[in-house]
Amino acid sequence: MRIISGKFRGKKLIKFNKQGIKPTTDKTRESIFNIVISYLKINEKNNNLPFEGFNVLDIFAGTGALGLEAISRGAENVTFIEKSRDNLRVLYKNIDLLKVSEKVKIIKRSIRKVKKIDGQFDLIFMDPPYQMDLIIKKTLKKILDFKITKKETVIIIEYAKNKEIVIPKDFKIIKKKDYGNSSIALIKLK
């Protein structure tokens, strides 16, 4: 597992050595960022840091690979939400490895128990455990309640390929794509 692009390109990240953990593969992560760049019409050839100035939220952060990739590509700040102690240990190590602690905030609890998130985000990643189908809709409702999106905020959801995601009526699906056992959906407010 490595950073795909940007100022930390090629840097290896620490990964899990645990059964049942499914970090987003390098190929899928690269595809996610390519889809977002294409959708937002960012000209990456003229901009080595296409997410410059972005405020990013990484829910169910795990190793932090998605949020750290965003920092490598220019994101100003990333807020990680993760509850697992084992995951947090790996997340902290990856943040230290890249020396980006000044760009991150970590909320150490389940999204279900989060009462407030400060700021508004340009990009939100959601990669919940595949067996937690209901959490997607509930998390999206929290995002609405917290009023943390902007008009153009893009939300990327990774979920099990054989499942259909249910989203609140306030959102629309922009694009869906399958990668191996995973599916990716880009959504935004209507």
Phi and psi in degrees as a GROMACS rama.xvg file:
@    title "Ramachandran Plot"
@    xaxis  label "Phi"
@    yaxis  label "Psi"
@TYPE xy
-144.588  166.029  ARG-2
-76.7952  132.654  ILE-3
-84.0624  -40.6116  ILE-4
-149.522  168.67  SER-5
92.6555  -160.571  GLY-6
-69.7401  -18.9695  LYS-7
-108.248  19.2581  PHE-8
-48.9532  130.852  ARG-9
86.0043  -11.2894  GLY-10
-68.2142  126.913  LYS-11
-77.829  136.663  LYS-12
-100.703  155.443  LEU-13
-76.7611  137.236  ILE-14
-119.778  173.458  LYS-15
-77.644  149.779  PHE-16
-120.004  49.3549  ASN-17
-125.683  139.421  LYS-18
-65.2173  138.567  GLN-19
87.3389  -5.68768  GLY-20
-90.1173  135.761  ILE-21
-127.839  74.4398  LYS-22
-61.9252  148.536  PRO-23
-61.6881  129.556  THR-24
-67.7372  158.171  THR-25
-56.6042  -43.7076  ASP-26
-62.8474  -44.2218  LYS-27
-66.0993  -42.7467  THR-28
-61.1736  -43.2635  ARG-29
-61.0028  -42.6074  GLU-30
-63.9652  -40.9177  SER-31
-57.7442  -49.4648  ILE-32
-66.781  -37.2794  PHE-33
-63.0483  -41.0028  ASN-34
-64.4594  -43.4998  ILE-35
-64.8113  -44.7742  VAL-36
-59.9277  -43.4453  ILE-37
-64.1384  -46.858  SER-38
-62.2575  -42.9761  TYR-39
-80.9138  -0.979318  LEU-40
55.829  44.6317  LYS-41
-87.4119  126.846  ILE-42
-86.6666  95.1518  ASN-43
-69.4246  -25.6656  GLU-44
-63.322  -35.3573  LYS-45
-94.7787  3.00239  ASN-46
-145.599  100.99  ASN-47
-68.3576  -19.5277  ASN-48
-121.66  76.5261  LEU-49
-63.6638  -18.6179  PRO-50
-106.322  24.9277  PHE-51
-55.127  128.465  GLU-52
83.7173  -4.51369  GLY-53
-70.2982  146.125  PHE-54
-107.083  121.488  ASN-55
-119.345  142.548  VAL-56
-118.168  127.653  LEU-57
-118.918  100.127  ASP-58
-92.7016  140.568  ILE-59
60.2823  53.346  PHE-60
-64.1797  -32.2833  ALA-61
58.4386  -121.842  GLY-62
-74.3179  -15.0856  THR-63
86.25  8.15464  GLY-64
-56.5687  -40.5841  ALA-65
-67.8135  -49.2327  LEU-66
-64.7484  -38.742  GLY-67
-69.2115  -34.5968  LEU-68
-62.0294  -40.6996  GLU-69
-63.0497  -41.2611  ALA-70
-62.5485  -43.7849  ILE-71
-58.5443  -30.7114  SER-72
-95.6061  14.7072  ARG-73
110.798  -4.13239  GLY-74
-56.2974  138.094  ALA-75
-72.5822  -46.14  GLU-76
-143.416  148.343  ASN-77
-132.284  130.514  VAL-78
-104.259  122.455  THR-79
-101.666  137.293  PHE-80
-119.005  119.807  ILE-81
-153.696  137.157  GLU-82
-105.763  -27.0172  LYS-83
-71.8682  128.105  SER-84
-59.9989  -42.8638  ARG-85
-61.4957  -45.1292  ASP-86
-63.5831  -42.1228  ASN-87
-61.9772  -38.484  LEU-88
-58.7622  -45.9872  ARG-89
-68.3783  -41.2767  VAL-90
-58.6092  -48.5814  LEU-91
-60.0409  -41.1135  TYR-92
-62.4128  -41.5165  LYS-93
-67.6397  -37.0581  ASN-94
-64.2106  -43.969  ILE-95
-64.4816  -40.3235  ASP-96
-57.0688  -41.7885  LEU-97
-90.1647  -7.327  LEU-98
56.5887  53.1543  LYS-99
-122.811  22.5669  VAL-100
-58.3117  -27.6122  SER-101
-71.4895  -12.7165  GLU-102
-101.602  -1.07092  LYS-103
-122.229  152.918  VAL-104
-130.058  137.592  LYS-105
-119.977  125.883  ILE-106
-102.566  113.403  ILE-107
-95.5597  70.074  LYS-108
-165.685  169.073  ARG-109
-67.4216  142.966  SER-110
-56.1298  -30.0601  ILE-111
-63.6098  -27.1532  ARG-112
-100.206  -2.80863  LYS-113
-72.7243  129.36  VAL-114
-95.902  -25.7447  LYS-115
-160.411  144.645  LYS-116
-128.82  127.214  ILE-117
-82.8142  144.061  ASP-118
95.7579  173.985  GLY-119
-121.977  146.706  GLN-120
-117.145  143.858  PHE-121
-86.1367  -29.9567  ASP-122
-143.249  132.129  LEU-123
-128.496  126.863  ILE-124
-103.945  135.885  PHE-125
-131.086  115.328  MET-126
-131.935  70.1304  ASP-127
-73.5275  160.83  PRO-128
-54.492  138.087  PRO-129
-59.2722  -28.453  TYR-130
-80.1094  0.75136  GLN-131
-107.472  59.3877  MET-132
-56.1615  -42.0824  ASP-133
-67.1146  -24.4599  LEU-134
-64.8351  -26.3494  ILE-135
-62.8572  -52.8232  ILE-136
-63.4256  -42.7206  LYS-137
-63.9944  -39.4298  LYS-138
-67.3712  -40.9023  THR-139
-63.0467  -37.3331  LEU-140
-63.7425  -39.7899  LYS-141
-62.8487  -42.4203  LYS-142
-56.991  -42.7963  ILE-143
-63.7604  -49.138  LEU-144
-60.6079  -37.5989  ASP-145
-76.2171  -13.6146  PHE-146
54.0085  52.2871  LYS-147
-107.55  9.69881  ILE-148
-106.009  155.644  THR-149
-103.083  175.094  LYS-150
-58.3668  -38.0129  LYS-151
-101.12  10.8567  GLU-152
-58.2295  133.947  THR-153
-108.033  132.567  VAL-154
-113.142  127.703  ILE-155
-110.355  123.403  ILE-156
-116.847  128.017  ILE-157
-105.82  133.467  GLU-158
-150.73  169.683  TYR-159
-64.4005  134.945  ALA-160
-57.0985  -36.0862  LYS-161
-85.1016  8.06842  ASN-162
-110.257  154.481  LYS-163
-103.181  137.265  GLU-164
-92.0431  146.122  ILE-165
-112.522  124.293  VAL-166
-120.806  151.355  ILE-167
-60.3784  154.075  PRO-168
-63.9437  -14.9714  LYS-169
-73.8469  -12.7797  ASP-170
-111.121  157.352  PHE-171
-130.107  147.085  LYS-172
-84.7716  126.009  ILE-173
-88.9939  -42.4767  ILE-174
-157.362  145.675  LYS-175
-129.402  143.696  LYS-176
-150.623  144.297  LYS-177
-102.924  140.809  ASP-178
-138.71  108.52  TYR-179
56.4752  -122.609  GLY-180
-88.9177  1.58948  ASN-181
-110.92  155.34  SER-182
-125.039  149.426  SER-183
-121.802  135.528  ILE-184
-125.402  131.976  ALA-185
-99.765  126.322  LEU-186
-132.64  162.389  ILE-187
-153.386  170.278  LYS-188
-64.8886  147.993  LEU-189
